[in-house]
Amino acid sequence: DYANVGGWAHNVGWVHYLRGKGDEVLDCATRAAVHWATAKSGARERSIAISLRGVGHQLKGDNATALTAYREALEIHRSLRSESEDVAIGLNDVAALEARMGDFDAAKRDWREALRISTAVGHAEGVANYTGNLAGLALDREDWTGAEKMARETLPLSEKVGRKELVATNNQRLAKALVRLGRKNEALPYALKAAELYTQLGSPDLAVAQATLQECQA
């Protein structure tokens, strides 16, 4: 059953991504692509394998190769349907790497487009995720007021979706924005919630949340 084997190879690769294992991600991307090719799966599966390869390259610090892979996957999704959850996810991958590479204007453009598409197709998790990513981009640009506004907007959205990681991240974003605005007491409950959830998840982002918590308590 090569179609399902390809899917599970992709899932294993995603676990390796969460653990920060670039070589293992690349291996799983290759395995997924081979299994899906054997199953004669369609363009969507091929694009998913390409995107996972981009994740592996990004983990290994090869951002240029990763960005090429993300853009290739995005174009395949667009060829299947101009607006879909997959297109929004592809835009998110591209935007996140653009932000990492310092191209903030391009990242903002692509995240806004991902948000627009997610809203249009009724993908609530995408709306929460990309609104939060725009809050994170405002933090990167040291736009503390804008970050607070976006983080407050996305927090109830992420709570409604119910993903602990998403809720933790947006609590952390709001806490950081408030700390930078000099409102440490107001930031404290959000910092505590982020640290609590990241501890439950065993997340590598716990250290960042703890640093923000320490700033609140200083």
SERO-4910 file (N, C-alpha, C, O; in steps of 0.05 Angstrom, whole numbers):
BEGIN
 pado doro    nc1    nc2    nc3   cac1   cac2   cac3    cc1    cc2    cc3    oc1    oc2    oc3
  Asp    A     17    -24      0      0      0      0     18     25      0     21     38     20
  Tyr    A     30     31    -23     50     51    -25     39     80    -20     54     97    -11
  Ala    A     14     84    -26      2    110    -21      2    117      9     11    139     17
  Asn    A     -7     98     25     -7    102     54     21    102     66     27    117     84
  Val    A     39     85     55     66     85     65     79    112     60     94    122     77
  Gly    A     74    124     37     84    151     31     74    171     52     89    188     61
  Gly    A     48    169     59     37    187     79     50    184    106     56    204    119
  Trp    A     56    159    114     68    155    140     98    163    139    108    172    160
  Ala    A    111    160    117    139    170    115    139    200    119    157    211    132
  His    A    119    214    107    117    243    111    112    249    141    125    268    152
  Asn    A     94    234    154     88    240    182    113    236    200    118    251    218
  Val    A    128    215    194    153    210    209    172    233    205    185    242    224
  Gly    A    174    242    180    191    265    174    183    290    190    200    305    198
  Trp    A    157    294    193    147    317    209    155    315    238    162    335    251
  Val    A    154    291    249    164    287    276    193    294    279    202    307    298
  His    A    209    285    259    237    292    259    241    322    257    260    333    270
  Tyr    A    224    336    242    225    365    241    221    377    269    236    395    278
  Leu    A    201    367    283    195    378    310    219    373    329    222    387    349
  Arg    A    235    352    323    258    346    340    283    359    329    305    355    341
  Gly    A    281    374    307    304    388    296    324    371    282    348    378    282
  Lys    A    316    349    270    334    330    257    333    333    226    316    320    213
  Gly    A    350    350    215    349    356    187    354    333    168    340    329    149
  Asp    A    375    317    174    382    295    157    359    274    156    353    264    134
  Glu    A    347    269    179    325    250    180    301    260    165    287    244    152
  Val    A    296    286    166    274    298    150    279    294    121    260    286    106
  Leu    A    303    299    111    309    296     83    306    266     74    296    261     53
  Asp    A    314    248     92    311    220     85    282    212     83    274    198     64
  Cys    A    265    222    101    236    216     99    223    229     75    205    218     63
  Ala    A    232    253     68    222    266     44    227    249     19    210    247      1
  Thr    A    251    238     17    258    221     -5    241    196     -5    231    187    -26
  Arg    A    238    183     18    222    159     20    193    164     13    181    148     -2
  Ala    A    182    187     22    154    193     15    151    197    -15    132    187    -27
  Ala    A    170    211    -27    169    216    -56    170    190    -72    155    186    -91
  Val    A    188    172    -64    191    146    -78    166    130    -75    156    119    -94
  His    A    155    128    -51    131    112    -46    107    123    -62     92    108    -74
  Trp    A    104    150    -62     82    162    -76     85    159   -107     66    155   -121
  Ala    A    110    160   -116    115    155   -144    108    126   -152     96    121   -173
  Thr    A    115    107   -135    108     79   -140     78     75   -140     68     60   -156
  Ala    A     64     90   -123     35     88   -122     21    104   -144     -3    103   -147
  Lys    A     37    118   -160     27    135   -181      7    156   -169    -14    162   -181
  Ser    A     15    167   -146     -1    188   -133      1    213   -150     17    215   -168
  Gly    A    -16    233   -143    -18    257   -159      1    279   -152     20    275   -136
  Ala    A     -4    302   -164     14    325   -161     14    335   -132     34    345   -122
  Arg    A     -9    333   -118    -10    343    -90     10    328    -73     25    341    -57
  Glu    A     11    302    -75     30    286    -59     59    294    -67     76    296    -49
  Arg    A     64    298    -92     91    306   -101     99    332    -88    122    336    -80
  Ser    A     80    351    -87     86    377    -76     91    375    -46    108    390    -35
  Ile    A     76    358    -32     80    354     -3    108    343      3    121    352     22
  Ala    A    117    324    -14    144    314    -10    165    335    -15    185    336     -1
  Ile    A    161    351    -35    180    373    -41    181    393    -18    202    402    -11
  Ser    A    157    400     -7    157    418     16    172    407     40    186    421     53
  Leu    A    168    381     45    183    368     67    213    369     62    228    372     81
  Arg    A    221    366     37    249    369     31    259    397     38    281    400     48
  Gly    A    242    417     32    249    444     40    253    447     70    271    461     79
  Val    A    236    434     85    238    435    115    266    424    123    279    435    140
  Gly    A    274    401    111    299    389    118    323    408    112    341    411    128
  His    A    322    420     88    343    439     81    344    463     99    365    473    107
  Gln    A    320    473    107    319    495    126    332    488    153    347    504    164
  Leu    A    325    464    163    337    456    188    368    454    187    381    459    206
  Lys    A    378    448    163    407    445    159    420    472    153    444    473    148
  Gly    A    404    493    152    415    520    148    418    528    119    429    549    113
  Asp    A    408    512    100    410    519     71    383    533     63    366    520     51
  Asn    A    381    558     71    356    572     67    349    576     37    326    575     30
  Ala    A    370    581     21    365    586     -8    352    561    -21    333    564    -36
  Thr    A    363    538    -16    352    513    -27    324    508    -16    306    499    -30
  Ala    A    321    513     10    294    509     23    274    527     10    251    518      4
  Leu    A    281    552      5    261    571     -7    254    563    -35    231    565    -43
  Thr    A    273    552    -50    267    542    -77    247    519    -76    228    518    -92
  Ala    A    251    501    -56    233    479    -53    205    488    -45    185    479    -56
  Tyr    A    203    506    -26    177    516    -18    162    530    -41    138    525    -44
  Arg    A    176    545    -56    163    559    -79    154    539   -100    134    543   -113
  Glu    A    170    518   -105    162    498   -124    137    484   -115    119    480   -131
  Ala    A    136    477    -89    112    464    -79     88    482    -80     66    473    -87
  Leu    A     92    507    -75     70    527    -76     59    529   -104     34    529   -108
  Glu    A     76    530   -124     66    532   -151     51    507   -160     32    509   -176
  Ile    A     59    484   -150     43    460   -157     16    461   -145     -4    455   -158
  His    A     14    470   -120    -13    473   -107    -30    493   -122    -54    488   -126
  Arg    A    -18    515   -131    -33    535   -145    -42    524   -172    -63    532   -182
  Ser    A    -27    506   -184    -35    495   -210    -59    477   -207    -75    473   -226
  Leu    A    -63    466   -183    -86    449   -178   -111    465   -171   -133    458   -179
  Arg    A   -107    487   -156   -129    504   -148   -117    531   -139    -98    531   -123
  Ser    A   -128    552   -149   -116    578   -144   -117    587   -115   -100    600   -104
  Glu    A   -139    579   -101   -143    585    -73   -152    560    -58   -173    549    -64
  Ser    A   -135    552    -38   -141    528    -23   -125    529      3   -107    546      6
  Glu    A   -132    511     22   -115    508     46    -86    503     39    -68    513     51
  Asp    A    -82    485     19    -55    478     11    -39    503      1    -16    506      7
  Val    A    -53    520    -14    -39    544    -24    -32    562     -1    -10    574      0
  Ala    A    -51    565     18    -45    582     42    -22    571     58     -5    586     67
  Ile    A    -21    544     61      1    532     76     27    536     61     48    542     74
  Gly    A     27    534     35     51    539     19     61    568     22     85    573     24
  Leu    A     42    587     22     49    615     26     61    619     54     80    635     57
  Asn    A     50    605     73     61    607    101     90    597    102    106    610    115
  Asp    A     95    575     89    123    564     89    142    584     77    163    589     88
  Val    A    134    596     54    151    616     41    155    640     59    177    650     62
  Ala    A    133    650     70    134    674     86    152    670    111    168    688    118
  Ala    A    149    647    124    165    642    148    195    643    142    211    653    158
  Leu    A    203    632    119    231    632    112    240    659    103    262    668    109
  Glu    A    223    674     89    229    701     81    234    718    106    253    734    107
  Ala    A    218    715    126    221    730    151    248    722    164    263    739    174
  Arg    A    254    696    165    279    687    176    303    699    161    324    705    174
  Met    A    300    703    135    322    714    119    323    744    119    340    757    106
  Gly    A    304    757    134    304    786    137    288    801    116    288    826    116
  Asp    A    274    787     98    257    801     78    229    804     89    211    790     82
  Phe    A    227    823    108    202    827    123    179    836    105    156    827    109
  Asp    A    184    852     85    162    862     68    150    839     52    126    837     50
  Ala    A    167    821     41    157    798     26    142    779     45    121    768     37
  Ala    A    152    775     69    138    758     88    111    769     95     91    754     96
  Lys    A    109    795    100     83    807    106     63    803     83     40    797     87
  Arg    A     73    808     59     56    804     35     45    776     33     21    772     29
  Asp    A     63    756     37     54    728     33     37    719     56     18    703     52
  Trp    A     42    728     81     25    720    103     -2    733    101    -22    720    107
  Arg    A     -4    758     91    -30    770     87    -46    755     66    -70    752     68
  Glu    A    -32    746     45    -46    730     24    -55    703     35    -77    694     29
  Ala    A    -39    691     51    -47    665     64    -71    669     82    -89    653     82
  Leu    A    -71    692     97    -93    698    114   -119    703     98   -140    693    105
  Arg    A   -116    717     76   -139    723     59   -151    697     48   -176    694     48
  Ile    A   -134    680     39   -144    654     27   -157    637     49   -178    625     44
  Ser    A   -144    635     72   -155    619     94   -182    629    102   -200    613    108
  Thr    A   -186    655    103   -211    667    110   -232    660     88   -255    654     95
  Ala    A   -224    662     63   -242    657     41   -252    628     40   -275    622     34
  Val    A   -234    609     47   -241    580     45   -251    570     72   -258    546     74
  Gly    A   -252    587     92   -263    578    118   -245    560    134   -255    542    148
  His    A   -219    564    133   -200    548    147   -192    562    173   -174    579    173
  Ala    A   -206    556    195   -203    570    220   -174    568    231   -164    588    241
  Glu    A   -162    545    229   -135    542    240   -116    559    225    -97    570    236
  Gly    A   -119    560    198   -102    577    182   -105    607    190    -85    621    191
  Val    A   -129    616    194   -134    643    202   -120    650    228   -107    670    230
  Ala    A   -122    632    247   -109    636    273    -78    635    270    -64    652    281
  Asn    A    -69    617    254    -40    613    251    -27    637    237     -7    648    246
  Tyr    A    -39    646    215    -26    667    200    -30    695    212    -13    712    209
  Thr    A    -52    699    227    -55    723    242    -33    724    263    -21    745    268
  Gly    A    -28    702    276     -7    700    296     21    705    284     38    717    296
  Asn    A     25    694    260     51    698    247     56    727    240     78    737    241
  Leu    A     34    742    233     37    770    229     44    785    255     58    805    254
  Ala    A     33    775    277     40    787    303     70    782    308     84    799    318
  Gly    A     79    757    302    107    751    306    125    768    288    147    776    296
  Leu    A    116    774    264    131    791    246    133    819    257    154    832    255
  Ala    A    111    829    269    112    856    281    132    856    304    146    876    308
  Leu    A    135    835    319    155    833    340    183    834    328    200    848    338
  Asp    A    187    820    306    213    820    292    221    848    283    244    856    283
  Arg    A    200    864    276    205    891    266    205    912    289    207    936    285
  Glu    A    202    901    313    201    918    337    178    938    337    180    960    347
  Asp    A    156    930    324    131    945    324    115    934    347     96    918    343
  Trp    A    121    943    372    109    931    395     79    936    397     64    918    405
  Thr    A     70    959    389     41    965    389     26    948    369      5    937    375
  Gly    A     37    946    345     25    929    325     25    900    333      5    886    328
  Ala    A     46    891    346     48    863    355     27    858    376     14    837    376
  Glu    A     23    877    395      3    873    415    -25    870    402    -41    853    409
  Lys    A    -31    888    383    -57    888    370    -63    861    356    -84    849    359
  Met    A    -43    852    341    -46    827    326    -48    803    345    -63    784    340
  Ala    A    -31    803    366    -31    781    385    -58    779    400    -68    757    404
  Arg    A    -69    802    407    -95    802    421   -117    792    402   -136    779    411
  Glu    A   -114    797    377   -134    788    357   -132    758    353   -153    745    350
  Thr    A   -108    748    353   -104    719    346   -108    701    370   -114    677    366
  Leu    A   -104    710    394   -105    692    418   -132    678    420   -132    654    424
  Pro    A   -155    692    419   -180    678    421   -185    659    397   -199    639    400
  Leu    A   -174    667    374   -177    649    351   -162    623    355   -172    601    349
  Ser    A   -138    625    366   -122    601    371   -134    584    394   -133    559    393
  Glu    A   -146    597    414   -159    582    436   -183    567    425   -189    545    434
  Lys    A   -197    579    406   -220    565    394   -212    541    378   -225    520    378
  Val    A   -189    543    364   -179    521    349   -170    498    368   -175    475    363
  Gly    A   -158    506    391   -152    487    412   -125    473    410   -119    455    426
  Arg    A   -107    481    392    -80    470    390    -63    483    412    -59    507    412
  Lys    A    -52    466    430    -36    477    452    -12    493    442     -7    514    453
  Glu    A      1    483    421     25    497    411     18    525    401     32    545    407
  Leu    A     -5    527    387    -14    553    376    -22    572    399    -15    595    398
  Val    A    -35    561    419    -43    578    441    -19    588    457    -17    611    464
  Ala    A      0    570    461     25    577    475     40    599    460     49    618    472
  Thr    A     43    595    435     58    614    419     46    642    419     60    662    422
  Asn    A     19    643    418      6    669    417      6    682    445      6    707    447
  Asn    A      5    666    466      8    678    493     36    689    496     40    711    507
  Gln    A     56    675    485     84    684    487     87    710    471    101    729    480
  Arg    A     75    712    447     77    736    431     65    760    446     76    782    446
  Leu    A     41    756    457     28    778    471     44    786    495     47    810    501
  Ala    A     55    767    510     71    774    534     96    790    526    103    809    539
  Lys    A    109    781    505    133    795    496    127    824    488    141    843    495
  Ala    A    105    828    472     98    855    464     92    873    488    100    896    488
  Leu    A     78    862    507     71    878    531     96    885    548     98    907    558
  Val    A    114    866    550    139    871    564    155    894    550    165    912    563
  Arg    A    156    893    524    171    913    509    157    941    511    170    961    508
  Leu    A    131    940    516    116    965    521    117    975    550    105    995    557
  Gly    A    132    960    566    135    968    594    112    960    612    109    971    634
  Arg    A     96    941    604     72    933    619     76    904    629     61    886    622
  Lys    A     96    901    647    104    874    656     82    860    672     78    836    668
  Asn    A     68    875    689     47    862    705     25    851    688     14    830    693
  Glu    A     18    866    667     -2    857    648      7    833    632     -9    816    624
  Ala    A     33    832    627     44    810    611     46    784    626     45    763    614
  Leu    A     48    786    652     55    762    669     36    739    665     46    716    661
  Pro    A      9    742    665     -8    718    661     -4    704    634     -7    680    632
  Tyr    A      1    720    614      6    708    587     32    693    587     34    672    574
  Ala    A     53    704    599     78    691    601     76    665    616     88    645    609
  Leu    A     61    665    638     57    641    654     43    619    638     50    596    639
  Lys    A     23    627    623      7    608    607     25    596    585     24    572    580
  Ala    A     41    612    572     59    602    551     79    582    563     82    561    551
  Ala    A     91    589    585    110    570    598     97    544    606    108    523    604
  Glu    A     72    546    617     57    523    626     52    504    602     57    480    604
  Leu    A     42    515    580     36    498    557     61    487    544     61    463    536
  Tyr    A     82    503    541    106    493    529    119    470    546    131    452    536
  Thr    A    115    472    573    125    451    591    109    425    586    121    404    584
  Gln    A     83    427    583     66    404    577     74    391    551     74    366    549
  Leu    A     81    407    531     88    397    505    117    387    503    124    373    484
  Gly    A    134    394    523    162    388    520    175    403    497    192    392    483
  Ser    A    166    427    493    174    443    469    201    456    473    208    465    495
  Pro    A    217    457    451    243    471    453    239    501    456    258    516    462
  Asp    A    214    511    451    209    540    455    205    548    484    201    571    490
  Leu    A    206    528    502    202    534    530    223    554    541    217    571    557
  Ala    A    248    551    531    269    569    541    263    598    534    268    616    551
  Val    A    251    604    511    244    631    503    221    641    522    222    664    531
  Ala    A    202    624    527    180    631    544    189    637    573    180    655    586
  Gln    A    208    621    582    219    625    609    234    651    611    233    664    632
  Ala    A    248    658    589    263    684    589    243    707    591    248    727    606
  Thr    A    221    706    576    201    727    578    188    728    605    183    749    616
  Leu    A    183    704    617    172    703    644    191    716    664    182    730    682
  Gln    A    216    711    662    236    723    680    236    754    677    239    768    697
  Glu    A    232    764    652    231    793    648    206    804    662    207    826    674
  Cys    A    184    789    661    159    799    674    163    801    704    153    819    717
  Gln    A    178    781    715    181    780    744    203    797    755    206    800    779
  Ala    A    220    808    737    243    823    746    234    849    759    251    865    768
***
